[in-house]
Amino acid sequence: MLLHRQCHDVPLGFFFTLPDIKPSLGSKWVFTMKSNAATSDRVGMYYRSLSEAENQTIYRIKEQGQEFLELIDELGESDETRRAKARIEEAVMWAVKHITR
């Protein structure tokens, strides 16, 4: 079942569709794509269902990224550490995007 909700930031009468949500890996949530959703999803409104192995790999990537960020935090604040943390976050994002595409 697709849920429709009116958004306050768009003109009256405009509706968007919310994807189904299913729990995965304890408290983590994964959005799954409905079978009747638009096939050209150019802006990432819907996500395909991921296998358990893909979910575990994503979790490991994010977990190791978080550990690396915490290690960089121990160095203190500077322009270099802020840039390093931004690049770590970007690396995690691209790795997850590779798995979920």
N, CA, C and O atoms as a GROMACS GRO file, in nm:
protein
  404
    1MET      N    1   0.084  -0.118   0.000
    1MET     CA    2   0.000   0.000   0.000
    1MET      C    3   0.088   0.124   0.000
    1MET      O    4   0.180   0.134   0.081
    2LEU      N    5   0.062   0.215  -0.088
    2LEU     CA    6   0.136   0.340  -0.093
    2LEU      C    7   0.070   0.443  -0.004
    2LEU      O    8  -0.053   0.455  -0.001
    3LEU      N    9   0.151   0.516   0.068
    3LEU     CA   10   0.100   0.622   0.154
    3LEU      C   11   0.115   0.755   0.082
    3LEU      O   12   0.218   0.780   0.020
    4HIS      N   13   0.014   0.838   0.088
    4HIS     CA   14   0.021   0.971   0.028
    4HIS      C   15   0.010   1.073   0.138
    4HIS      O   16  -0.074   1.062   0.228
    5ARG      N   17   0.095   1.173   0.131
    5ARG     CA   18   0.092   1.278   0.230
    5ARG      C   19   0.106   1.412   0.163
    5ARG      O   20   0.183   1.427   0.068
    6GLN      N   21   0.034   1.510   0.210
    6GLN     CA   22   0.049   1.644   0.153
    6GLN      C   23   0.163   1.714   0.226
    6GLN      O   24   0.170   1.712   0.349
    7CYS      N   25   0.250   1.775   0.150
    7CYS     CA   26   0.365   1.845   0.206
    7CYS      C   27   0.332   1.993   0.220
    7CYS      O   28   0.272   2.051   0.130
    8HIS      N   29   0.369   2.054   0.331
    8HIS     CA   30   0.338   2.195   0.355
    8HIS      C   31   0.423   2.288   0.270
    8HIS      O   32   0.387   2.404   0.252
    9ASP      N   33   0.537   2.239   0.217
    9ASP     CA   34   0.628   2.324   0.141
    9ASP      C   35   0.599   2.326  -0.008
    9ASP      O   36   0.673   2.389  -0.084
   10VAL      N   37   0.496   2.258  -0.052
   10VAL     CA   38   0.463   2.253  -0.195
   10VAL      C   39   0.320   2.301  -0.215
   10VAL      O   40   0.242   2.306  -0.120
   11PRO      N   41   0.285   2.337  -0.339
   11PRO     CA   42   0.150   2.388  -0.364
   11PRO      C   43   0.041   2.288  -0.324
   11PRO      O   44   0.062   2.166  -0.326
   12LEU      N   45  -0.074   2.340  -0.289
   12LEU     CA   46  -0.188   2.258  -0.250
   12LEU      C   47  -0.222   2.160  -0.361
   12LEU      O   48  -0.227   2.196  -0.478
   13GLY      N   49  -0.247   2.037  -0.324
   13GLY     CA   50  -0.284   1.936  -0.422
   13GLY      C   51  -0.168   1.853  -0.471
   13GLY      O   52  -0.188   1.755  -0.543
   14PHE      N   53  -0.045   1.888  -0.433
   14PHE     CA   54   0.072   1.811  -0.474
   14PHE      C   55   0.097   1.703  -0.369
   14PHE      O   56   0.108   1.733  -0.250
   15PHE      N   57   0.105   1.578  -0.412
   15PHE     CA   58   0.127   1.467  -0.321
   15PHE      C   59   0.254   1.394  -0.358
   15PHE      O   60   0.289   1.386  -0.476
   16PHE      N   61   0.321   1.340  -0.259
   16PHE     CA   62   0.436   1.255  -0.287
   16PHE      C   63   0.412   1.120  -0.220
   16PHE      O   64   0.332   1.110  -0.127
   17THR      N   65   0.482   1.018  -0.268
   17THR     CA   66   0.463   0.882  -0.219
   17THR      C   67   0.577   0.844  -0.127
   17THR      O   68   0.694   0.864  -0.160
   18LEU      N   69   0.543   0.788  -0.012
   18LEU     CA   70   0.645   0.741   0.080
   18LEU      C   71   0.671   0.593   0.056
   18LEU      O   72   0.576   0.516   0.041
   19PRO      N   73   0.799   0.551   0.052
   19PRO     CA   74   0.828   0.409   0.032
   19PRO      C   75   0.797   0.328   0.158
   19PRO      O   76   0.788   0.384   0.267
   20ASP      N   77   0.780   0.197   0.143
   20ASP     CA   78   0.764   0.109   0.258
   20ASP      C   79   0.894   0.109   0.338
   20ASP      O   80   1.002   0.132   0.283
   21ILE      N   81   0.882   0.084   0.467
   21ILE     CA   82   0.998   0.078   0.554
   21ILE      C   83   1.000  -0.059   0.621
   21ILE      O   84   0.897  -0.106   0.669
   22LYS      N   85   1.117  -0.123   0.624
   22LYS     CA   86   1.127  -0.250   0.694
   22LYS      C   87   1.249  -0.247   0.784
   22LYS      O   88   1.351  -0.190   0.746
   23PRO      N   89   1.243  -0.308   0.903
   23PRO     CA   90   1.358  -0.309   0.991
   23PRO      C   91   1.464  -0.406   0.940
   23PRO      O   92   1.432  -0.509   0.882
   24SER      N   93   1.590  -0.371   0.964
   24SER     CA   94   1.700  -0.458   0.925
   24SER      C   95   1.818  -0.430   1.019
   24SER      O   96   1.842  -0.315   1.054
   25LEU      N   97   1.890  -0.532   1.059
   25LEU     CA   98   2.005  -0.519   1.147
   25LEU      C   99   1.971  -0.447   1.278
   25LEU      O  100   2.028  -0.343   1.308
   26GLY      N  101   1.880  -0.502   1.352
   26GLY     CA  102   1.844  -0.443   1.480
   26GLY      C  103   1.763  -0.317   1.464
   26GLY      O  104   1.650  -0.321   1.416
   27SER      N  105   1.822  -0.203   1.505
   27SER     CA  106   1.749  -0.077   1.501
   27SER      C  107   1.766  -0.002   1.370
   27SER      O  108   1.714   0.109   1.356
   28LYS      N  109   1.836  -0.059   1.274
   28LYS     CA  110   1.855   0.008   1.146
   28LYS      C  111   1.731  -0.009   1.059
   28LYS      O  112   1.661  -0.110   1.069
   29TRP      N  113   1.703   0.090   0.974
   29TRP     CA  114   1.587   0.085   0.885
   29TRP      C  115   1.633   0.098   0.741
   29TRP      O  116   1.726   0.172   0.712
   30VAL      N  117   1.566   0.027   0.652
   30VAL     CA  118   1.598   0.031   0.510
   30VAL      C  119   1.471   0.063   0.434
   30VAL      O  120   1.368   0.000   0.457
   31PHE      N  121   1.477   0.159   0.342
   31PHE     CA  122   1.364   0.192   0.258
   31PHE      C  123   1.363   0.098   0.138
   31PHE      O  124   1.468   0.075   0.077
   32THR      N  125   1.248   0.043   0.105
   32THR     CA  126   1.239  -0.048  -0.008
   32THR      C  127   1.147   0.010  -0.114
   32THR      O  128   1.055   0.085  -0.083
   33MET      N  129   1.173  -0.026  -0.239
   33MET     CA  130   1.096   0.028  -0.350
   33MET      C  131   0.969  -0.053  -0.373
   33MET      O  132   0.972  -0.176  -0.369
   34LYS      N  133   0.860   0.014  -0.396
   34LYS     CA  134   0.733  -0.052  -0.428
   34LYS      C  135   0.739  -0.101  -0.572
   34LYS      O  136   0.805  -0.040  -0.656
   35SER      N  137   0.670  -0.210  -0.600
   35SER     CA  138   0.672  -0.268  -0.733
   35SER      C  139   0.607  -0.176  -0.836
   35SER      O  140   0.642  -0.182  -0.954
   36ASN      N  141   0.513  -0.092  -0.796
   36ASN     CA  142   0.446  -0.004  -0.891
   36ASN      C  143   0.503   0.138  -0.890
   36ASN      O  144   0.439   0.230  -0.940
   37ALA      N  145   0.621   0.156  -0.832
   37ALA     CA  146   0.684   0.288  -0.830
   37ALA      C  147   0.740   0.321  -0.968
   37ALA      O  148   0.762   0.232  -1.050
   38ALA      N  149   0.761   0.448  -0.992
   38ALA     CA  150   0.812   0.493  -1.122
   38ALA      C  151   0.945   0.426  -1.152
   38ALA      O  152   1.030   0.412  -1.065
   39THR      N  153   0.962   0.385  -1.277
   39THR     CA  154   1.085   0.316  -1.315
   39THR      C  155   1.201   0.412  -1.334
   39THR      O  156   1.316   0.371  -1.321
   40SER      N  157   1.175   0.537  -1.366
   40SER     CA  158   1.285   0.632  -1.380
   40SER      C  159   1.296   0.713  -1.251
   40SER      O  160   1.229   0.814  -1.234
   41ASP      N  161   1.381   0.668  -1.162
   41ASP     CA  162   1.398   0.727  -1.030
   41ASP      C  163   1.528   0.809  -1.030
   41ASP      O  164   1.628   0.768  -0.971
   42ARG      N  165   1.524   0.923  -1.097
   42ARG     CA  166   1.645   1.001  -1.118
   42ARG      C  167   1.695   1.072  -0.994
   42ARG      O  168   1.813   1.107  -0.987
   43VAL      N  169   1.612   1.095  -0.896
   43VAL     CA  170   1.654   1.169  -0.778
   43VAL      C  171   1.660   1.083  -0.652
   43VAL      O  172   1.679   1.135  -0.542
   44GLY      N  173   1.645   0.952  -0.666
   44GLY     CA  174   1.660   0.863  -0.551
   44GLY      C  175   1.543   0.863  -0.455
   44GLY      O  176   1.563   0.853  -0.334
   45MET      N  177   1.421   0.875  -0.508
   45MET     CA  178   1.304   0.873  -0.421
   45MET      C  179   1.278   0.735  -0.362
   45MET      O  180   1.222   0.724  -0.252
   46TYR      N  181   1.318   0.631  -0.433
   46TYR     CA  182   1.291   0.495  -0.389
   46TYR      C  183   1.419   0.414  -0.390
   46TYR      O  184   1.512   0.445  -0.465
   47TYR      N  185   1.424   0.314  -0.307
   47TYR     CA  186   1.540   0.227  -0.296
   47TYR      C  187   1.498   0.083  -0.320
   47TYR      O  188   1.389   0.042  -0.280
   48ARG      N  189   1.584   0.007  -0.385
   48ARG     CA  190   1.554  -0.134  -0.406
   48ARG      C  191   1.578  -0.209  -0.276
   48ARG      O  192   1.651  -0.163  -0.189
   49SER      N  193   1.515  -0.324  -0.263
   49SER     CA  194   1.537  -0.408  -0.146
   49SER      C  195   1.678  -0.463  -0.151
   49SER      O  196   1.725  -0.508  -0.256
   50LEU      N  197   1.744  -0.459  -0.039
   50LEU     CA  198   1.881  -0.508  -0.031
   50LEU      C  199   1.884  -0.647   0.032
   50LEU      O  200   1.801  -0.680   0.116
   51SER      N  201   1.981  -0.726  -0.010
   51SER     CA  202   1.998  -0.859   0.050
   51SER      C  203   2.058  -0.842   0.189
   51SER      O  204   2.110  -0.736   0.223
   52GLU      N  205   2.051  -0.946   0.268
   52GLU     CA  206   2.108  -0.942   0.403
   52GLU      C  207   2.259  -0.921   0.396
   52GLU      O  208   2.316  -0.849   0.478
   53ALA      N  209   2.325  -0.982   0.297
   53ALA     CA  210   2.469  -0.964   0.280
   53ALA      C  211   2.502  -0.818   0.247
   53ALA      O  212   2.599  -0.763   0.300
   54GLU      N  213   2.421  -0.755   0.161
   54GLU     CA  214   2.443  -0.613   0.128
   54GLU      C  215   2.422  -0.525   0.250
   54GLU      O  216   2.499  -0.432   0.274
   55ASN      N  217   2.318  -0.554   0.328
   55ASN     CA  218   2.294  -0.477   0.450
   55ASN      C  219   2.410  -0.491   0.547
   55ASN      O  220   2.451  -0.393   0.610
   56GLN      N  221   2.464  -0.611   0.561
   56GLN     CA  222   2.576  -0.634   0.652
   56GLN      C  223   2.701  -0.561   0.604
   56GLN      O  224   2.775  -0.505   0.684
   57THR      N  225   2.724  -0.560   0.473
   57THR     CA  226   2.840  -0.490   0.418
   57THR      C  227   2.828  -0.340   0.441
   57THR      O  228   2.924  -0.274   0.480
   58ILE      N  229   2.710  -0.286   0.417
   58ILE     CA  230   2.686  -0.143   0.441
   58ILE      C  231   2.709  -0.110   0.588
   58ILE      O  232   2.771  -0.009   0.621
   59TYR      N  233   2.657  -0.194   0.675
   59TYR     CA  234   2.674  -0.172   0.819
   59TYR      C  235   2.823  -0.171   0.856
   59TYR      O  236   2.867  -0.086   0.933
   60ARG      N  237   2.899  -0.267   0.800
   60ARG     CA  238   3.044  -0.274   0.829
   60ARG      C  239   3.116  -0.150   0.778
   60ARG      O  240   3.203  -0.097   0.847
   61ILE      N  241   3.082  -0.104   0.657
   61ILE     CA  242   3.145   0.016   0.602
   61ILE      C  243   3.117   0.136   0.691
   61ILE      O  244   3.208   0.212   0.723
   62LYS      N  245   2.991   0.153   0.732
   62LYS     CA  246   2.955   0.267   0.817
   62LYS      C  247   3.019   0.257   0.954
   62LYS      O  248   3.062   0.357   1.011
   63GLU      N  249   3.026   0.136   1.008
   63GLU     CA  250   3.086   0.114   1.139
   63GLU      C  251   3.236   0.149   1.135
   63GLU      O  252   3.286   0.216   1.225
   64GLN      N  253   3.306   0.102   1.032
   64GLN     CA  254   3.448   0.132   1.021
   64GLN      C  255   3.472   0.280   0.992
   64GLN      O  256   3.569   0.339   1.040
   65GLY      N  257   3.383   0.341   0.913
   65GLY     CA  258   3.392   0.485   0.890
   65GLY      C  259   3.378   0.563   1.019
   65GLY      O  260   3.450   0.659   1.044
   66GLN      N  261   3.282   0.520   1.102
   66GLN     CA  262   3.261   0.587   1.231
   66GLN      C  263   3.384   0.572   1.321
   66GLN      O  264   3.424   0.668   1.388
   67GLU      N  265   3.444   0.453   1.323
   67GLU     CA  266   3.565   0.432   1.403
   67GLU      C  267   3.678   0.523   1.356
   67GLU      O  268   3.751   0.579   1.437
   68PHE      N  269   3.692   0.536   1.223
   68PHE     CA  270   3.796   0.622   1.168
   68PHE      C  271   3.771   0.768   1.205
   68PHE      O  272   3.864   0.840   1.240
   69LEU      N  273   3.645   0.811   1.198
   69LEU     CA  274   3.611   0.948   1.237
   69LEU      C  275   3.645   0.973   1.384
   69LEU      O  276   3.697   1.080   1.418
   70GLU      N  277   3.616   0.876   1.469
   70GLU     CA  278   3.647   0.891   1.612
   70GLU      C  279   3.797   0.901   1.634
   70GLU      O  280   3.841   0.977   1.721
   71LEU      N  281   3.876   0.826   1.558
   71LEU     CA  282   4.022   0.833   1.567
   71LEU      C  283   4.070   0.973   1.527
   71LEU      O  284   4.158   1.029   1.593
   72ILE      N  285   4.015   1.028   1.419
   72ILE     CA  286   4.053   1.162   1.375
   72ILE      C  287   4.011   1.266   1.479
   72ILE      O  288   4.082   1.365   1.501
   73ASP      N  289   3.895   1.245   1.544
   73ASP     CA  290   3.850   1.338   1.649
   73ASP      C  291   3.952   1.347   1.762
   73ASP      O  292   3.968   1.453   1.823
   74GLU      N  293   4.021   1.238   1.791
   74GLU     CA  294   4.120   1.236   1.899
   74GLU      C  295   4.240   1.326   1.869
   74GLU      O  296   4.314   1.363   1.960
   75LEU      N  297   4.260   1.362   1.742
   75LEU     CA  298   4.373   1.447   1.704
   75LEU      C  299   4.349   1.593   1.737
   75LEU      O  300   4.444   1.672   1.742
   76GLY      N  301   4.224   1.631   1.759
   76GLY     CA  302   4.192   1.770   1.786
   76GLY      C  303   4.132   1.836   1.662
   76GLY      O  304   4.119   1.773   1.557
   77GLU      N  305   4.096   1.964   1.676
   77GLU     CA  306   4.032   2.038   1.567
   77GLU      C  307   4.133   2.120   1.489
   77GLU      O  308   4.217   2.189   1.547
   78SER      N  309   4.125   2.111   1.360
   78SER     CA  310   4.204   2.194   1.269
   78SER      C  311   4.139   2.188   1.132
   78SER      O  312   4.048   2.109   1.109
   79ASP      N  313   4.186   2.272   1.041
   79ASP     CA  314   4.135   2.265   0.904
   79ASP      C  315   4.161   2.128   0.842
   79ASP      O  316   4.078   2.074   0.770
   80GLU      N  317   4.278   2.074   0.873
   80GLU     CA  318   4.316   1.944   0.816
   80GLU      C  319   4.226   1.831   0.868
   80GLU      O  320   4.185   1.745   0.790
   81THR      N  321   4.197   1.831   0.997
   81THR     CA  322   4.112   1.724   1.050
   81THR      C  323   3.968   1.739   1.001
   81THR      O  324   3.900   1.638   0.977
   82ARG      N  325   3.920   1.863   0.986
   82ARG     CA  326   3.787   1.883   0.931
   82ARG      C  327   3.779   1.831   0.788
   82ARG      O  328   3.681   1.768   0.749
   83ARG      N  329   3.883   1.858   0.709
   83ARG     CA  330   3.887   1.808   0.572
   83ARG      C  331   3.897   1.655   0.570
   83ARG      O  332   3.831   1.590   0.489
   84ALA      N  333   3.977   1.600   0.657
   84ALA     CA  334   3.991   1.455   0.664
   84ALA      C  335   3.857   1.389   0.696
   84ALA      O  336   3.820   1.289   0.635
   85LYS      N  337   3.785   1.446   0.794
   85LYS     CA  338   3.655   1.390   0.831
   85LYS      C  339   3.555   1.402   0.718
   85LYS      O  340   3.475   1.310   0.695
   86ALA      N  341   3.557   1.513   0.646
   86ALA     CA  342   3.467   1.530   0.532
   86ALA      C  343   3.496   1.424   0.426
   86ALA      O  344   3.404   1.370   0.365
   87ARG      N  345   3.625   1.394   0.403
   87ARG     CA  346   3.662   1.294   0.301
   87ARG      C  347   3.624   1.153   0.345
   87ARG      O  348   3.586   1.071   0.262
   88ILE      N  349   3.634   1.125   0.474
   88ILE     CA  350   3.592   0.994   0.526
   88ILE      C  351   3.442   0.977   0.505
   88ILE      O  352   3.396   0.872   0.459
   89GLU      N  353   3.366   1.080   0.540
   89GLU     CA  354   3.220   1.076   0.521
   89GLU      C  355   3.186   1.056   0.374
   89GLU      O  356   3.095   0.980   0.341
   90GLU      N  357   3.260   1.124   0.286
   90GLU     CA  358   3.236   1.111   0.143
   90GLU      C  359   3.270   0.969   0.094
   90GLU      O  360   3.197   0.912   0.013
   91ALA      N  361   3.379   0.914   0.144
   91ALA     CA  362   3.418   0.778   0.104
   91ALA      C  363   3.312   0.676   0.146
   91ALA      O  364   3.280   0.585   0.069
   92VAL      N  365   3.258   0.692   0.267
   92VAL     CA  366   3.151   0.603   0.313
   92VAL      C  367   3.029   0.618   0.223
   92VAL      O  368   2.968   0.518   0.185
   93MET      N  369   2.993   0.740   0.190
   93MET     CA  370   2.878   0.766   0.106
   93MET      C  371   2.892   0.698  -0.030
   93MET      O  372   2.799   0.634  -0.078
   94TRP      N  373   3.009   0.713  -0.094
   94TRP     CA  374   3.029   0.654  -0.227
   94TRP      C  375   3.032   0.502  -0.220
   94TRP      O  376   2.982   0.436  -0.312
   95ALA      N  377   3.089   0.445  -0.116
   95ALA     CA  378   3.092   0.300  -0.102
   95ALA      C  379   2.951   0.245  -0.086
   95ALA      O  380   2.917   0.143  -0.148
   96VAL      N  381   2.870   0.310  -0.005
   96VAL     CA  382   2.730   0.267   0.014
   96VAL      C  383   2.652   0.285  -0.115
   96VAL      O  384   2.571   0.200  -0.152
   97LYS      N  385   2.675   0.396  -0.184
   97LYS     CA  386   2.606   0.419  -0.311
   97LYS      C  387   2.638   0.310  -0.412
   97LYS      O  388   2.550   0.267  -0.487
   98HIS      N  389   2.761   0.264  -0.414
   98HIS     CA  390   2.800   0.155  -0.505
   98HIS      C  391   2.718   0.029  -0.475
   98HIS      O  392   2.673  -0.039  -0.567
   99ILE      N  393   2.699  -0.002  -0.348
   99ILE     CA  394   2.625  -0.122  -0.311
   99ILE      C  395   2.476  -0.109  -0.342
   99ILE      O  396   2.412  -0.206  -0.385
  100THR      N  397   2.420   0.010  -0.319
  100THR     CA  398   2.275   0.026  -0.330
  100THR      C  399   2.226   0.060  -0.470
  100THR      O  400   2.105   0.065  -0.491
  101ARG      N  401   2.314   0.082  -0.564
  101ARG     CA  402   2.268   0.121  -0.699
  101ARG      C  403   2.205   0.009  -0.775
  101ARG      O  404   2.162   0.028  -0.889
   0.00000   0.00000   0.00000
